[in-house]
Amino acid sequence: MQRTALYERHRALGGRIVPFAGWEMPVQYSGIVEETRAVRQRAGLFDVSHMGRLFLSGANAADLLRRALTFNVRTLEPGRSHYTLMCDESGGIVDDPYLFRLGEQRWMLIPNASRVEADLAQLQKHTDSAWDVRIDDRQAQTVMLALQGPGAKHVLGALLSRELEARLPRRHHTEIELYGAKAVLSRTGYTGEDGFELVAGVDAGVHTWDTLLELGVLPCGLGARDTLRLEASLALYGQDITTDTDPFEAGLGWVVSLDDEDFVGRAALINRRGASGRRLACFTARERGGLIRHGYPLHDAGAVVGDVTSGGFSPTLNASIGMGYLPRALARSGTELAVEVRGRPLPVTVVPRPFYRSPEA
């Protein structure tokens, strides 16, 4: 099992360590509910160093990324970032990495922890031998932090500069000097709240973690992160999206650029667009009586019509919520179904996506 540079910090803070995607990570400190509410109301700090950090550079870096990803990366200007997908030849989703354009010929790609090797393999496979492109895996040399919540901008202002908020809009990033070293600061996140993510060298990253905690930010674990992203209806790779799902049925067609340029899976996606008979839907329990969990069957009039891909208790909504693929006719807002929870039906209603939308995000 791998450990991030902050592992000993997590243990000293009383974090409950669990295995996740080959890493020993804190699932919680003070409790998932408390940590979730802290991010929704104030600010929380996450160690997300288990995520990949692939840096690409060279005159043909954009050519490689356009070939490997569904989103037309050429539309991104330096300082901008964008959510994207990596698909296989059949149109199935290999990963949903986040892409940052650092400069004209410099990029940073953030794969999911469990998909770093798969993403790297796809990039290497589709690199033309004549291209000028370099791929540098800097996961071991860096720390990645996520400072999330409506109070994040105030904390960041105390740490760095209050001018950063004004010149760093959502989905933008900038390179800064942090404790004598270069770092990438972005206004991005996976919680549905306003916030920032930071990629820095190990020493600078560890120092930043300590300083933010001294400023009163609550440390948060992967349990709260999963709850927050579910409340925001953000897909989790390996559950809501896999190689068995395509972008359109997952509601992610907005990051597929079916223009004239070819990319891996384009031909299949042209054929699959609008062809799937199912959609990823959100549903909320209409009564108490059990928690919706991943893998639980979804019923319509007693017949199984799907499975829960993500589920859990929402502290923000004070209800059990979930997502899962349903036939198109049932994936409409207002449809009443049931989730089988330990052999008993729990009535649920399909609701619009997302469950929760931050007024500041």
C-alpha positions as CSV (number, residue, x, y, z in Angstrom):
1,M,0.0,0.0,0.0
2,Q,1.2,3.5,-0.8
3,R,1.2,6.4,1.6
4,T,1.1,10.2,0.9
5,A,3.6,12.6,2.3
6,L,1.0,13.5,4.9
7,Y,0.4,10.0,6.2
8,E,2.0,10.6,9.6
9,R,0.1,13.9,10.0
10,H,-3.2,12.0,9.4
11,R,-2.3,9.5,12.1
12,A,-1.3,12.2,14.6
13,L,-4.6,13.9,14.0
14,G,-6.5,10.7,14.8
15,G,-7.6,10.1,11.3
16,R,-9.1,6.6,10.7
17,I,-6.9,5.1,8.0
18,V,-8.4,2.8,5.4
19,P,-7.2,1.2,2.1
20,F,-8.4,3.1,-1.0
21,A,-7.2,2.5,-4.6
22,G,-3.9,1.1,-3.3
23,W,-3.3,3.9,-0.8
24,E,-3.6,4.2,3.0
25,M,-5.9,7.2,3.3
26,P,-7.9,8.9,6.1
27,V,-11.6,8.2,5.8
28,Q,-12.6,10.5,8.6
29,Y,-11.2,12.5,11.6
30,S,-14.0,14.1,13.7
31,G,-16.8,12.3,11.7
32,I,-18.2,12.3,8.2
33,V,-21.3,14.4,9.2
34,E,-19.3,17.0,11.0
35,E,-16.7,17.2,8.2
36,T,-19.4,17.4,5.5
37,R,-21.2,20.3,7.3
38,A,-17.9,22.1,7.8
39,V,-17.3,22.2,4.1
40,R,-20.9,23.3,3.3
41,Q,-20.8,26.0,6.0
42,R,-17.2,27.0,6.4
43,A,-14.1,25.3,5.0
44,G,-12.5,21.9,5.1
45,L,-9.1,20.6,4.0
46,F,-8.4,17.3,2.1
47,D,-5.2,15.5,1.3
48,V,-5.9,14.3,-2.3
49,S,-2.3,13.3,-3.0
50,H,-3.5,9.8,-4.0
51,M,-4.7,11.5,-7.3
52,G,-2.3,11.3,-10.2
53,R,-0.3,14.3,-11.5
54,L,0.9,13.9,-15.1
55,F,2.7,16.8,-16.6
56,L,2.9,17.0,-20.4
57,S,5.0,19.3,-22.5
58,G,6.3,19.8,-26.0
59,A,5.1,21.2,-29.3
60,N,2.8,18.1,-29.8
61,A,1.4,17.8,-26.3
62,A,-1.9,19.3,-27.4
63,D,-2.0,16.8,-30.3
64,L,-1.6,13.9,-27.9
65,L,-4.2,15.1,-25.5
66,R,-6.7,15.8,-28.3
67,R,-6.2,12.2,-29.5
68,A,-6.5,10.7,-26.0
69,L,-9.4,12.8,-24.6
70,T,-13.0,13.5,-25.6
71,F,-12.8,17.2,-25.0
72,N,-11.3,19.5,-27.6
73,V,-8.3,20.7,-25.5
74,R,-7.3,23.2,-28.2
75,T,-10.2,25.4,-27.0
76,L,-8.5,25.9,-23.6
77,E,-6.4,29.0,-23.1
78,P,-3.4,29.0,-20.7
79,G,-4.7,29.4,-17.2
80,R,-7.9,27.5,-17.9
81,S,-8.9,24.0,-16.8
82,H,-11.6,21.6,-17.8
83,Y,-13.2,18.3,-16.8
84,T,-12.8,15.7,-19.5
85,L,-13.1,12.0,-20.3
86,M,-10.8,9.3,-21.7
87,C,-12.6,6.6,-23.6
88,D,-11.7,3.3,-25.2
89,E,-12.3,2.4,-28.8
90,S,-15.9,1.2,-28.0
91,G,-16.8,4.5,-26.3
92,G,-16.6,3.1,-22.8
93,I,-15.2,5.5,-20.1
94,V,-11.6,4.7,-19.1
95,D,-11.3,7.7,-16.7
96,D,-12.6,11.2,-16.1
97,P,-9.4,13.2,-15.5
98,Y,-9.2,17.0,-15.0
99,L,-7.0,18.9,-17.4
100,F,-5.1,22.2,-16.8
101,R,-3.3,24.2,-19.5
102,L,-0.3,25.7,-17.8
103,G,1.2,27.3,-20.9
104,E,1.2,27.1,-24.7
105,Q,3.0,23.8,-24.6
106,R,2.6,22.8,-20.9
107,W,-0.3,20.8,-19.4
108,M,-1.2,19.0,-16.2
109,L,-3.6,16.0,-16.2
110,I,-5.1,14.8,-12.9
111,P,-6.3,11.1,-13.2
112,N,-8.2,9.2,-10.6
113,A,-6.0,7.3,-8.1
114,S,-7.0,3.9,-9.5
115,R,-6.6,5.0,-13.1
116,V,-3.1,6.6,-13.3
117,E,-1.6,3.5,-15.0
118,A,-4.5,3.2,-17.4
119,D,-4.3,6.8,-18.4
120,L,-0.5,6.8,-18.8
121,A,-0.8,3.6,-20.9
122,Q,-3.4,5.2,-23.2
123,L,-1.2,8.3,-23.6
124,Q,1.9,6.3,-24.4
125,K,0.0,4.1,-26.8
126,H,-1.3,7.0,-28.9
127,T,1.9,9.0,-29.0
128,D,3.2,9.4,-32.5
129,S,6.9,8.5,-32.6
130,A,7.6,11.7,-34.6
131,W,6.0,14.0,-32.0
132,D,7.7,16.3,-29.6
133,V,6.0,15.5,-26.4
134,R,7.2,14.5,-22.9
135,I,5.1,12.9,-20.1
136,D,6.4,13.4,-16.6
137,D,4.7,11.5,-13.7
138,R,5.3,13.8,-10.6
139,Q,3.0,12.1,-8.1
140,A,5.8,11.0,-5.9
141,Q,7.5,14.5,-5.9
142,T,4.3,16.5,-5.1
143,V,1.5,16.9,-2.6
144,M,-2.1,17.8,-3.7
145,L,-4.5,19.5,-1.3
146,A,-8.1,20.6,-1.7
147,L,-9.4,23.5,0.4
148,Q,-13.1,23.6,-0.1
149,G,-16.1,25.5,1.2
150,P,-17.6,29.1,1.2
151,G,-14.9,30.2,3.7
152,A,-12.0,28.8,1.5
153,K,-11.4,32.1,-0.2
154,H,-11.0,33.9,3.2
155,V,-8.6,31.3,4.5
156,L,-6.6,31.4,1.3
157,G,-6.4,35.2,1.5
158,A,-5.0,34.9,5.0
159,L,-2.4,32.4,3.7
160,L,-1.4,34.0,0.4
161,S,-3.1,37.1,-1.0
162,R,-6.7,38.4,-1.1
163,E,-6.0,39.5,-4.6
164,L,-6.0,35.8,-5.8
165,E,-9.8,35.5,-5.4
166,A,-10.4,38.3,-7.8
167,R,-7.9,37.1,-10.5
168,L,-8.7,33.4,-10.2
169,P,-12.3,32.7,-11.3
170,R,-13.8,29.3,-11.3
171,R,-12.0,26.7,-13.3
172,H,-8.9,28.9,-13.7
173,H,-5.5,28.3,-12.3
174,T,-2.2,30.1,-11.8
175,E,1.4,29.2,-10.9
176,I,2.6,30.7,-7.7
177,E,5.6,30.7,-5.5
178,L,4.9,28.9,-2.2
179,Y,7.6,28.6,0.5
180,G,10.3,29.2,-2.1
181,A,9.0,26.6,-4.6
182,K,6.7,26.7,-7.6
183,A,3.1,25.4,-7.2
184,V,-0.1,25.3,-9.2
185,L,-3.2,26.8,-7.5
186,S,-6.6,26.3,-9.1
187,R,-10.1,27.2,-8.3
188,T,-11.5,23.7,-8.7
189,G,-12.8,20.9,-6.6
190,Y,-15.0,17.8,-6.2
191,T,-17.4,18.9,-3.5
192,G,-19.9,21.2,-5.2
193,E,-18.6,24.1,-3.2
194,D,-16.3,27.0,-4.1
195,G,-12.7,26.1,-3.3
196,F,-9.2,25.6,-4.4
197,E,-6.8,22.8,-5.2
198,L,-3.0,23.1,-4.8
199,V,-0.3,21.0,-6.3
200,A,3.1,21.7,-4.7
201,G,6.4,20.1,-3.9
202,V,6.4,17.8,-0.9
203,D,8.0,20.2,1.6
204,A,5.8,23.2,0.5
205,G,2.7,21.0,0.5
206,V,3.3,19.6,4.0
207,H,4.0,23.2,5.3
208,T,0.8,24.4,3.7
209,W,-1.2,21.7,5.3
210,D,0.1,22.5,8.7
211,T,-0.5,26.3,8.2
212,L,-4.1,25.8,7.1
213,L,-4.9,23.7,10.1
214,E,-3.3,26.4,12.3
215,L,-5.7,28.9,10.7
216,G,-8.6,26.8,12.0
217,V,-9.5,24.8,8.9
218,L,-11.0,21.3,9.7
219,P,-9.2,18.3,8.3
220,C,-11.5,16.1,6.3
221,G,-11.3,12.5,5.1
222,L,-12.5,10.6,2.0
223,G,-15.8,9.8,3.7
224,A,-16.9,13.4,3.7
225,R,-15.4,13.9,0.2
226,D,-17.6,11.1,-1.1
227,T,-20.7,12.4,0.6
228,L,-20.1,15.9,-0.7
229,R,-19.6,14.8,-4.3
230,L,-22.7,12.6,-4.1
231,E,-24.8,15.6,-2.9
232,A,-23.4,17.5,-5.9
233,S,-24.3,14.5,-8.1
234,L,-20.7,14.2,-9.3
235,A,-19.8,10.9,-10.8
236,L,-17.4,8.5,-9.1
237,Y,-15.2,6.4,-11.4
238,G,-15.6,2.7,-10.8
239,Q,-19.2,3.1,-9.6
240,D,-21.2,5.7,-11.6
241,I,-18.9,5.5,-14.7
242,T,-16.8,2.6,-16.0
243,T,-15.8,1.1,-19.3
244,D,-19.3,-0.3,-19.4
245,T,-20.9,3.2,-19.5
246,D,-20.7,5.8,-22.2
247,P,-20.7,9.6,-21.7
248,F,-24.2,10.2,-23.0
249,E,-26.0,7.9,-20.7
250,A,-24.0,9.2,-17.8
251,G,-25.1,12.8,-18.6
252,L,-21.5,13.8,-19.6
253,G,-22.1,14.4,-23.3
254,W,-21.1,18.1,-22.6
255,V,-17.4,17.1,-22.5
256,V,-17.5,15.2,-25.8
257,S,-16.4,17.3,-28.8
258,L,-17.5,15.4,-31.8
259,D,-15.8,17.8,-34.2
260,D,-13.7,16.9,-37.3
261,E,-10.6,15.8,-35.3
262,D,-10.4,12.1,-34.4
263,F,-9.8,10.8,-30.9
264,V,-10.0,7.4,-29.3
265,G,-13.6,6.2,-29.3
266,R,-15.0,9.0,-31.5
267,A,-16.5,6.6,-34.1
268,A,-18.2,4.5,-31.5
269,L,-19.5,7.6,-29.7
270,I,-21.0,9.0,-32.8
271,N,-23.0,5.7,-33.1
272,R,-23.8,5.6,-29.3
273,R,-25.1,9.1,-29.0
274,G,-28.8,8.9,-28.3
275,A,-28.7,5.1,-28.7
276,S,-28.6,4.1,-25.0
277,G,-31.9,3.1,-23.5
278,R,-30.9,4.1,-20.0
279,R,-29.8,7.3,-18.1
280,L,-28.0,8.0,-14.8
281,A,-30.7,9.3,-12.5
282,C,-30.8,10.8,-9.0
283,F,-33.4,9.7,-6.4
284,T,-34.2,10.6,-2.8
285,A,-35.8,8.4,-0.1
286,R,-39.4,9.5,0.7
287,E,-39.2,8.1,4.2
288,R,-36.8,6.9,6.8
289,G,-36.1,3.2,7.1
290,G,-32.7,2.5,5.7
291,L,-29.6,3.9,3.9
292,I,-29.3,3.7,0.1
293,R,-26.0,1.9,-0.7
294,H,-24.0,1.0,-3.8
295,G,-25.2,-2.2,-5.4
296,Y,-28.8,-2.2,-4.0
297,P,-31.5,-3.2,-6.5
298,L,-33.9,-0.6,-7.9
299,H,-37.5,-1.8,-8.3
300,D,-40.5,-0.6,-10.3
301,A,-43.7,-2.4,-9.5
302,G,-41.8,-5.2,-8.0
303,A,-39.5,-5.7,-11.0
304,V,-35.7,-5.0,-10.8
305,V,-35.0,-2.1,-13.2
306,G,-31.4,-1.2,-12.2
307,D,-28.9,-1.0,-9.4
308,V,-27.7,1.9,-7.2
309,T,-24.3,3.1,-8.4
310,S,-23.8,5.6,-5.5
311,G,-25.7,6.1,-2.3
312,G,-25.6,7.3,1.3
313,F,-26.9,9.7,3.9
314,S,-26.9,13.4,3.0
315,P,-26.3,15.6,6.1
316,T,-27.2,18.7,4.0
317,L,-30.6,17.3,2.9
318,N,-31.1,15.1,6.0
319,A,-32.2,12.3,3.7
320,S,-30.9,9.1,2.1
321,I,-30.0,9.8,-1.5
322,G,-28.6,7.8,-4.5
323,M,-27.8,7.6,-8.1
324,G,-28.3,4.7,-10.6
325,Y,-29.0,3.9,-14.2
326,L,-32.7,3.6,-15.1
327,P,-34.6,3.0,-18.3
328,R,-35.3,6.4,-20.0
329,A,-39.0,6.3,-19.2
330,L,-38.3,5.9,-15.5
331,A,-35.4,8.4,-15.3
332,R,-37.7,11.3,-15.3
333,S,-38.2,13.7,-12.3
334,G,-41.1,12.6,-10.2
335,T,-41.0,8.9,-11.0
336,E,-41.7,6.8,-7.8
337,L,-39.6,3.7,-7.4
338,A,-38.2,1.6,-4.5
339,V,-34.7,0.6,-3.4
340,E,-34.3,-2.8,-1.9
341,V,-32.6,-2.2,1.4
342,R,-31.7,-5.4,3.2
343,G,-34.7,-7.2,1.7
344,R,-37.2,-4.4,2.3
345,P,-38.5,-1.8,-0.1
346,L,-37.5,1.8,0.6
347,P,-39.7,4.3,-1.4
348,V,-37.7,6.8,-3.5
349,T,-38.5,9.5,-6.0
350,V,-36.4,10.5,-9.0
351,V,-35.3,14.1,-8.6
352,P,-33.5,16.7,-10.8
353,R,-29.7,16.6,-10.9
354,P,-27.9,17.7,-8.8
355,F,-29.3,17.1,-5.3
356,Y,-27.6,20.2,-4.0
357,R,-26.2,23.3,-5.7
358,S,-24.1,25.7,-3.7
359,P,-25.1,29.4,-4.1
360,E,-21.4,30.3,-4.4
361,A,-20.2,27.5,-6.7
